[in-house]
Amino acid sequence: MAEHITIQTDQGALRLPCGSTLDDALAHLLSPHQHPQQVATAVNGRFVPRGERHLHVLAEGDTVLCFAPITGG
């Protein structure tokens, strides 16, 4: 059984231990001055709410995007 997975991000490929969550990935993707609450996230094109990131286990080949939330009306 594999010990690591590789996901795709807007910053390139990222290798993580199997069982890693979206929160785990954000710890590697965000700069030290960025707070996870300041970004919106999507996995494979589907929005993942902030409160569900710790539950969203990533799989080999997933695509993770972090972006500035957009508001308006």
N, C-alpha and C positions, 0 to 999 in steps of 0.2 A: 504494500500500500504506500502511496506517495506521502511524503512528509510535508511537502510544500505545494502551493498553487501559484500560478502566475496570472495576474489580472492586467488588463489594459487600462490606462488612465490618460488624461490629457497631458500628463508629464512623462509618458512612456510606460513601459512594462514595469510591474512591481511584483516581486516575489514575496509571498507571505506564508506562514505556517498554515497547514490545513486546519480548518475550523475557525479561521479568522473572520471577524465581523467587519461590517462597514465602518464602525467606530475604530477598529484596529487599523484599517487602511487610512483613515483620516489622520491618525497620529503620524503616519509617514508622509502624507501628501501635503498637509498644511504647513505653512511657515510658522516659526515660533510666535510671531505677532498676530497670527490669525486664530480666532476662537471658533471651534466647530459650530457654534450657534450662528455664526456670521455667514455660513454658506448653506446652500441647498445642495442636495445630492440626488443622483439618479444611478441606478444599476441596470444595465442593458436597456436604457431608454425609459425606464419606469421610475418615477419620483419615489423616493424613500423618505418619509417624514422623520424629522429629528428624533422623535421619541421612539422610533423603531430601528434606528441604526444599530443599536447594541444587540438586536435580535436577528438582524439580517446577515446570515452566514454566507460568505462569498464562495464561489465555485471556480474551478479552473476555467480560464478564458472569459470570465465576466468582464464587462466594461464599466468602469466607475467614472462618473463625471462629477465635478464640484463646480458650482457656479453661484454667482451673486443672485440672491432672491430678487424677483421683480414684483413690484406692487404697482397698482394703478387702478384706474377705473374708467 
